[in-house]
Amino acid sequence: MIYMLDTANVAEIERLFDLYPIDGVTTNPTIIAQEQKPLRRLLLDIRTVIGEDAHLHVQPISNRAEAIVAEALEYRDLCKGNYYAKIPVTPQGIKAIRLLKQQGVKVTATAIFTQQQALIAAKAGADFVAPYVNCLDNISSDGIGVVADIMTFIKAYGMATKVLAASFKNVEQVHRVCLLGAHSVTITPELFESLLYHPLTDRAVWDFYHDGVPYYDELEFMQNTSEDVK
């Protein structure tokens, strides 16, 4: 499983990369706007935090294929490292995917709501396809079912494309996507931390600490870290 953070908040990215085995960061124009900072500065700051090997997915804002390509190449040169151009599955976007793949650029096809959108993007050469799970659920569709069908297509046709499931509201949606064998998920920082949380784990750690304190020798060290278990 490839875990990615769907955010451009540099402080949160730095905090969570320090704690967890996270593989990369995905962004889009809306996520960038939430930070109210210039795009290029944000991208450079994110790359500094996550390093050259981590995924960094950046979405051009242009709508025509040639402009999408030019913008994506500019971000590639800026971000360097493990960069992916994130391209919506419009007709111009599919053309841009084909052109970018001819230039050796890795691509994530995004804003996917149907199985055929994903299949066409995969045939165009997309390295990842990103179906929007919760957005589909919100319109009385079946986001998990769409992911399942896309996984079936990829296996049936022997495609190298991976599924990067996106748009999650809760842990259960992430869990069900993982059960399908999806290759990757991108989720908000808050939801990522919810994947690990359970009140019984907190209770067990509390009990371990208070039961063990009288019998451990490193009392000064334990006093310095006691706040972590409260």
N, C-alpha and C positions, 0 to 999 in steps of 0.2 A: 504493500500500500504506500502510495506517495501522498503525504500530507502537505497541503499548502494553505497559507493564510490569505484570505480574501480581504486585504486591507492595504492602505498606504500610510498608516499611522506608524511612523518610524519608531517612536518610543515603545509601542506595543510589540512591534516586530522584534526589536532588540531584546525586550524582556522575555518573550516567548521562545525566541531562538536560543537564548541562554539556558532555558529550562528543558525544552522538549526536542525530540528528533523530527524537526520540521524540514521539509525538502525545498520549499520555495515560497514565492509570493505571487499572487495574481492581482492585477489592477484593471480598472476600466475608467472611462472619463468621469462617471459618477463618483466612484471611490476617490479619484484624484481631487475632485471638487470639494469633497467633504473635508479635506485637509487645508483648503484655502491657502495653498502655497504653489509656487511655480513648478510645473511638471518636471522640468529637467533637474532642478535642485532636489526634488523628492526622489527621483529615480537614482541619482548619484548617491544620496544618503542611504537609500534602501540597499543598493549594491554594496556600499561600504559595510553595512551591518551584516548582510547575509553571506558575503564572500562571492568569489567568482564561480564556484561550483553549483550553488543553489539556483533553482529556476527563478527567473524573473519574467513574467508575462505582462506585456504592455500593449494596450489597444490604441491604434491610430484613431483619430477623430474624423478623418477624411472619408468621403463617400464614393469617389470614383476610383477605379482600380489602380490607375497609374499613380494617383496621389496617395492612395493607401500604401502602395509599395514604397514610394519615395519616403514617406513618413516612417514606415516600419524600418527601413534601412538606416535612417537617421538615428532612431532609438537603438538599433543594434550597435551602431558605432559608439553611441553614448554609453550604453549599459555594459557592453562587452560581456564576457563570461557566458553563462548558460542562459541565453536570451531566447524568448519566444514572442513572435508577433501574434497578437490576439485579434482575430478577424471575424466579424459577424457574417453569418451565412446568407447574405444577400447575393443577387446575381453578380454585382460588382465585387463583392467580397470573395466569391468563389473564383472569379478571374484573378483577383489579387493573390489568393492562395497558390494558384498554379504558377503565377509569375514569380512569387517569392521562393517557392520550392525549386524553380529553375536556377535561382541564385544561391541555393544552399541554405536558406533561412528556415529555421524551425518555426512551425505555425500551430497555434491553437485556434480551432474554429469555435466560435462562441455564439451565444444567443440562440441555442438550438432548442426547439420545442417539438420537433417531430423526428420520427425514425429516418425518414427519407432525407431530411436535411443533413443528418449525421452521416448517412451513407454517401451522399453526394460529396460532402466535405472530405470524407475519408478517401474517396476515389480521386479527388482533386489533389490529394497528397498531405492532408492535415496530419500532424503528429499526434495531436489530441483533439477530441471533440467534446464540447462542454454542454451537456443537456442541463436545463434548469429545472430541478426537481420540485421545489416548493412553489415556484411560479406556476407550474402545470397543475399542481394540487389546488391552487387558489382559483383556478378556472374550471373546477370539477373534472379535471383530467386525472391521469394516473402517472405521476412523475416517475415512480419506481418502475412501473410497467414499461414506460418508454426507455428507461435505462436498460432494462432487461432485454428488450427487443434489439437495441443497439448492440449490446454485448453479443447477442445471437448472430447478428449480421457480421460482426467483426470476425467471430470464430468461423462462421460458415464460409466466408470468402477468404479466409487466411490473411486478413489485413494486418499491417503493422501498427495501425492507428490505435491509440489508447483512449479510454473513456476518462475524462476529467469531470466528474459530477459536481455540479454547482447549485447554488440557491437552496440552502437548507434552513429550516426553522427549528428543528429539534434533533436530539441525539438519535431517536428512533429512525428517522429518515437516513441518517448517516449509516447506522447499523445495517439497515436493509440494503443499502447500496453496496456495502462491504460484503454482505452475504452473496450478492450477485457476482462478486469477483471483479467489480469495477477497479480500474488500475489506480485511480487517484480521486481525491476529493479536495475541494477548496472551500474553506469555511471561515467564518468570522473568528476573531480571537476569543470572544465570549463563548461561542459554541465549542471551540476547540477545547477550552478548559473544562467545559461541561462533560466532554467525553471521558475525562479522568475522574471526575468527582463522584463520590458516593458517601453518604453520611455514615455508613457503617465502617468505611475505611478511616474516616476521621475519628470515629469512636475507638476503633482498634488502636490507632496510633496514640491517642490520649491514654488509653489503658496501659499500653506498653510502657510509656514514659513514666507514668505515676507508679506503676508496679515495680519498675526496674530501678528508679532513682536511688533507693537505699543500698543497692548492691553493686553499683557501678563506681569505679574509682575516679573517673574523669569529671569530677563534680564542677570544677570551674568551667570547663568546656560546656557541660550540659546546661549550666546556668545561663551561659551566653546564648544558647540556642533554644531555651525553653519557650520563647514566644512563638516558635514555629509550630508547636503542638497544641497551642491554646485556641 
